[in-house]
Amino acid sequence: MDNVSENIKKIRIEKSLTQVEMADRLGIKQSSYQQIESGRNDITFSRLQQIADVFQMSVIDIIEYGDLPDFDLEKLRMKDKIVEIRERVKELEGRVKELESWLKDKDLIIKYMAYELDTARKSIAKLIIENAIHTKMEIPQDLKETIELFQKDIDINDYLKEIKDIENTANE
């Protein structure tokens, strides 16, 4: 078991844990933990399993720790890192999909707003003309230019088609 004790100590140090922290996590006194690392006390399988859990390793990994060449250990660490990165990428892909969906909804809202704005502009132009007719007043030049801008031939069907296209894209 000396080899296992040495492996436990090496792994603890690599993971930047103190003997006090290990003892706390295992629910034992520091002196008892110190005896495990020194090899003065035989370690039970259940205690070894507890230590493996703290290290987030398997019992076999602890037992064989010193037997593996350093490059193999580095490969194992890299594999763990790759798994973490893949999980993070999946999270980010999900977030990107949420944002894409939100942007499609945003485009749809903007089109609806543009449609409503142009409809309001046409209504304003109509009100100005009707007011001028009822009051028999000349429409001032600046309002004539405004009316011309508001009354541009905006095809409402184009807006409706764009809105429908955006809705169809959002539903895909």
matplotlib code that plots the C-alpha trace (Angstrom):
import matplotlib.pyplot as plt

x = [0.0, 3.0, 2.7, -1.0, -0.1, 2.5, 0.1, -2.5, 0.0, 1.2, -2.4, -3.3, -0.4, -1.2, -4.7, -3.4, -5.1, -3.7, -3.8, -6.2, -8.6, -8.4, -9.1, -12.1, -13.5, -13.1, -14.5, -11.4, -8.7, -5.7, -3.4, -5.4, -5.1, -1.4, -1.0, -2.8, -0.3, 2.7, 1.6, 1.6, -2.1, -3.5, -6.2, -9.6, -11.2, -14.1, -11.6, -9.8, -13.1, -13.8, -10.4, -11.1, -14.4, -12.6, -10.0, -12.8, -10.9, -11.4, -9.8, -7.9, -6.5, -5.1, -3.6, -2.0, -1.1, 2.6, 2.7, 1.5, 4.1, 3.7, 2.6, -0.3, -1.4, -1.3, -3.4, -6.0, -6.1, -6.5, -9.3, -11.1, -10.5, -11.9, -15.0, -15.5, -15.0, -17.5, -20.1, -19.5, -19.8, -23.2, -24.3, -23.2, -24.9, -28.1, -27.8, -27.0, -30.2, -32.1, -30.6, -31.3, -34.9, -35.1, -33.6, -36.2, -38.9, -37.2, -37.2, -40.9, -41.7, -39.7, -41.6, -44.9, -43.8, -42.8, -46.1, -48.0, -45.8, -46.5, -50.2, -50.1, -48.3, -50.9, -53.7, -51.9, -51.7, -55.3, -56.3, -54.3, -56.0, -59.5, -58.8, -57.7, -60.8, -63.2, -61.6, -61.1, -57.5, -54.5, -52.1, -48.7, -45.8, -43.9, -47.1, -47.4, -43.9, -44.7, -47.9, -46.0, -43.5, -46.3, -48.3, -45.5, -46.8, -46.0, -47.4, -48.9, -48.9, -45.1, -45.1, -47.5, -45.4, -42.2, -44.0, -45.2, -41.7, -40.2, -42.9, -42.3, -38.5, -39.1, -41.2, -38.6]
y = [0.0, 2.3, 2.9, 3.9, 6.2, 7.9, 8.2, 9.8, 12.3, 13.2, 13.6, 15.7, 18.0, 18.2, 19.2, 21.9, 20.4, 20.5, 17.6, 19.6, 20.1, 16.4, 15.4, 17.8, 16.4, 12.8, 13.6, 12.5, 14.1, 15.5, 13.1, 10.1, 11.5, 12.0, 8.4, 7.4, 9.4, 8.1, 4.5, 3.9, 2.8, 0.4, 2.0, 0.4, 0.1, 2.3, 5.0, 4.7, 5.1, 8.3, 9.7, 8.8, 10.7, 13.8, 13.6, 12.9, 9.9, 6.2, 3.9, 2.2, 5.6, 6.2, 2.7, 2.9, 6.6, 6.1, 3.4, 5.6, 7.6, 11.4, 11.8, 9.4, 11.4, 14.6, 12.8, 11.9, 15.5, 16.7, 14.3, 15.6, 19.2, 18.2, 16.8, 20.0, 22.1, 20.0, 20.4, 24.2, 24.2, 22.4, 25.0, 27.9, 26.3, 26.2, 29.8, 30.7, 29.0, 31.0, 34.2, 33.3, 32.7, 36.0, 37.8, 36.2, 37.4, 40.8, 41.1, 40.2, 42.9, 45.5, 44.7, 44.9, 48.3, 49.6, 48.5, 50.3, 53.4, 53.6, 53.1, 55.9, 58.2, 57.6, 58.3, 61.6, 62.6, 61.9, 63.9, 66.9, 66.8, 66.3, 69.2, 71.5, 70.6, 71.2, 74.4, 75.5, 76.4, 76.2, 73.5, 75.1, 74.0, 72.2, 70.1, 69.4, 67.9, 65.9, 64.6, 63.6, 61.7, 60.0, 59.2, 57.4, 54.3, 51.9, 48.5, 47.1, 43.7, 43.8, 44.3, 41.4, 39.2, 40.0, 39.4, 36.0, 35.1, 36.0, 34.0, 31.0, 31.2, 31.4, 28.3, 26.2]
z = [0.0, 0.2, -3.5, -3.1, -0.2, -2.3, -5.2, -2.9, -1.7, -5.3, -6.5, -3.5, -4.1, -7.9, -7.0, -4.7, -1.6, 1.9, 4.3, 6.5, 3.5, 2.6, 6.2, 6.4, 3.1, 4.4, 7.8, 9.7, 11.8, 10.0, 11.9, 10.6, 7.1, 7.6, 8.5, 5.3, 3.2, 5.2, 4.8, 8.5, 8.5, 6.0, 3.9, 3.5, 0.2, 1.3, 2.5, -0.9, -2.6, -0.6, -1.5, -5.2, -5.0, -3.5, -6.4, -8.9, -10.1, -10.0, -7.4, -10.3, -11.4, -7.9, -7.7, -11.1, -10.9, -10.5, -13.1, -15.9, -17.7, -17.4, -21.0, -20.4, -17.4, -19.5, -22.2, -19.5, -18.3, -21.8, -22.4, -19.3, -20.6, -24.0, -22.4, -20.4, -23.6, -25.5, -22.7, -22.8, -26.6, -26.3, -23.8, -26.1, -29.1, -27.2, -26.3, -29.9, -31.0, -28.4, -29.7, -33.3, -32.4, -30.6, -33.6, -35.9, -33.6, -33.4, -37.2, -37.3, -34.7, -36.6, -39.8, -38.0, -36.5, -40.0, -41.3, -38.5, -38.9, -42.7, -42.0, -39.5, -41.9, -44.6, -42.0, -41.1, -44.7, -45.2, -42.1, -43.2, -46.6, -45.1, -42.7, -45.5, -47.5, -44.6, -43.5, -47.1, -46.2, -48.4, -47.3, -46.4, -48.5, -45.7, -45.1, -48.8, -48.8, -45.7, -47.3, -50.4, -48.3, -46.4, -49.5, -51.3, -52.9, -50.2, -51.1, -48.0, -49.6, -49.7, -45.9, -45.4, -47.6, -45.7, -42.4, -43.6, -44.8, -41.5, -39.6, -41.9, -41.3, -37.6, -37.6, -39.5]

ax = plt.figure().add_subplot(projection="3d")
ax.plot(x, y, z, "-o")
ax.set_aspect("equal")
plt.show()
